[in-house]
Amino acid sequence: MAQHAEPALRTLITARRAELEVQAEKLSQQLQEVRDELEELAVAERVARRLAGQLHAATEAEATPSLAAGQVAGRAVLLVPQCERSADEAVLPADYQRIMDVMRRADTPVMVKQVCVELGISSEPARSEAMRSKLNRLAERGWLRKLADGKFATTL
């Protein structure tokens, strides 16, 4: 009887071994999937931290008026911050502060050429258009008002 039990026992052992190997393979695949997901989460966490840092830096940069030069078409240009109620003209670049001084001293709205004359700048078209651009920029950012007739006035 022991001889008949031995092949049956081997068959059971072989079958159980096959079941366990299949289960081990499935567990190995599940473990690899878990490791892959953990790695993806680690990458996502690094990206989220980097984006949060960039957002924080951008928010701080917006909160603090900048006098830094920017780049447009490869040329350095001065940045003019948005005017806010509590904003001081000291946040403006020096050229723009001089323009604001001329505008404050004017009794009535002024034309571009008048600002050029007051600042001792030639009123030739290239110079006056550059001044018009600065005045428009100040108006767009709320420092000045541009009137329908093309003249500029202080916002108060």
C-alpha positions as CSV (number, residue, x, y, z in Angstrom):
1,M,0.0,0.0,0.0
2,A,2.9,2.3,0.7
3,Q,4.0,1.9,-2.9
4,H,0.6,2.9,-4.3
5,A,0.5,6.0,-2.0
6,E,3.9,7.2,-3.1
7,P,2.9,8.1,-6.7
8,A,-0.3,9.7,-5.5
9,L,1.6,11.7,-2.9
10,R,4.1,12.8,-5.6
11,T,1.2,13.9,-7.8
12,L,-0.4,15.9,-5.0
13,I,3.0,17.5,-4.2
14,T,3.6,18.3,-7.9
15,A,0.1,19.8,-8.3
16,R,0.5,21.9,-5.1
17,R,3.9,23.0,-6.2
18,A,2.4,24.2,-9.6
19,E,-0.4,26.0,-7.7
20,L,2.1,27.8,-5.5
21,E,4.4,28.7,-8.4
22,V,1.4,30.2,-10.2
23,Q,0.4,32.1,-7.0
24,A,4.0,33.2,-6.6
25,E,4.1,34.5,-10.1
26,K,0.9,36.5,-9.6
27,L,2.2,37.9,-6.3
28,S,5.5,38.8,-8.1
29,Q,3.5,40.7,-10.8
30,Q,1.4,42.4,-8.1
31,L,4.5,43.4,-6.2
32,Q,6.1,44.8,-9.4
33,E,2.9,46.8,-10.1
34,V,2.9,48.2,-6.6
35,R,6.6,49.2,-6.9
36,D,5.9,50.9,-10.3
37,E,3.0,52.8,-8.8
38,L,5.2,53.9,-5.8
39,E,7.8,55.1,-8.3
40,E,5.2,57.0,-10.2
41,L,3.9,58.6,-7.0
42,A,7.4,59.6,-6.0
43,V,7.9,61.3,-9.4
44,A,4.5,63.0,-9.2
45,E,5.4,64.3,-5.7
46,R,8.7,65.8,-7.0
47,V,6.8,67.4,-9.9
48,A,4.1,68.8,-7.5
49,R,6.8,70.2,-5.2
50,R,8.6,71.9,-8.1
51,L,5.4,73.4,-9.5
52,A,4.4,74.6,-6.0
53,G,7.8,76.2,-5.7
54,Q,7.5,77.9,-9.1
55,L,3.9,79.1,-8.2
56,H,5.1,80.4,-4.9
57,A,8.0,82.3,-6.6
58,A,5.7,83.7,-9.2
59,T,3.2,84.8,-6.6
60,E,6.0,86.5,-4.6
61,A,7.3,88.2,-7.8
62,E,3.8,89.6,-8.6
63,A,3.4,90.8,-5.0
64,T,6.7,92.7,-5.1
65,P,7.0,95.3,-7.9
66,S,10.0,94.6,-9.9
67,L,12.4,97.0,-11.5
68,A,14.2,94.2,-13.3
69,A,14.7,94.3,-17.0
70,G,12.7,92.0,-19.2
71,Q,13.4,90.8,-22.7
72,V,11.4,91.6,-25.8
73,A,12.8,90.6,-29.2
74,G,16.2,90.2,-27.6
75,R,16.3,93.7,-26.2
76,A,16.1,94.7,-22.5
77,V,13.0,96.6,-21.6
78,L,12.0,98.0,-18.2
79,L,9.0,96.5,-16.5
80,V,6.2,98.9,-15.3
81,P,4.1,97.4,-12.5
82,Q,0.4,97.8,-12.3
83,C,-0.7,100.8,-10.4
84,E,-2.5,100.1,-7.1
85,R,-4.1,102.5,-4.6
86,S,-1.2,102.3,-2.2
87,A,1.4,102.1,-4.9
88,D,4.2,104.7,-4.7
89,E,5.8,106.0,-7.9
90,A,9.1,105.0,-6.5
91,V,8.4,101.5,-7.8
92,L,8.6,102.9,-11.3
93,P,11.9,103.0,-13.3
94,A,13.6,106.4,-13.2
95,D,12.5,107.4,-16.7
96,Y,8.9,106.8,-15.8
97,Q,9.3,108.7,-12.5
98,R,10.4,111.7,-14.5
99,I,7.4,111.4,-16.8
100,M,5.1,111.2,-13.7
101,D,6.7,114.3,-12.3
102,V,6.0,116.2,-15.5
103,M,2.4,114.9,-15.5
104,R,1.8,116.0,-11.8
105,R,3.1,119.5,-12.5
106,A,0.8,120.0,-15.5
107,D,-2.4,121.9,-14.8
108,T,-4.3,120.4,-17.8
109,P,-4.0,117.2,-19.8
110,V,-0.9,117.2,-21.9
111,M,0.2,116.0,-25.4
112,V,3.1,113.8,-26.0
113,K,5.2,116.6,-27.5
114,Q,4.7,118.7,-24.4
115,V,6.1,115.9,-22.3
116,C,9.1,115.6,-24.6
117,V,9.8,119.3,-24.4
118,E,9.5,119.3,-20.6
119,L,12.0,116.4,-20.4
120,G,14.4,118.0,-22.9
121,I,13.8,115.2,-25.4
122,S,13.8,115.9,-29.1
123,S,10.2,116.0,-30.6
124,E,11.3,114.2,-33.8
125,P,8.9,111.4,-34.7
126,A,11.1,108.6,-33.5
127,R,11.5,110.2,-30.0
128,S,7.9,111.3,-29.7
129,E,6.6,107.8,-30.6
130,A,8.9,106.3,-28.0
131,M,7.5,108.8,-25.4
132,R,3.9,108.0,-26.6
133,S,4.7,104.3,-26.0
134,K,5.8,105.0,-22.4
135,L,2.7,107.2,-21.8
136,N,0.5,104.5,-23.2
137,R,2.2,101.9,-21.0
138,L,1.6,104.1,-17.9
139,A,-2.0,104.5,-18.9
140,E,-2.5,100.8,-19.5
141,R,-1.1,100.0,-16.1
142,G,-3.3,102.6,-14.4
143,W,-0.7,105.3,-13.6
144,L,-2.2,107.8,-16.1
145,R,-5.4,108.3,-18.1
146,K,-5.5,108.5,-21.9
147,L,-8.2,110.9,-23.1
148,A,-10.1,110.5,-26.3
149,D,-8.2,113.5,-27.9
150,G,-4.9,111.6,-27.4
151,K,-3.8,113.7,-24.4
152,F,-2.7,112.2,-21.1
153,A,-3.6,113.2,-17.6
154,T,-2.9,112.0,-14.1
155,T,-5.5,109.5,-12.6
156,L,-6.5,111.7,-9.8
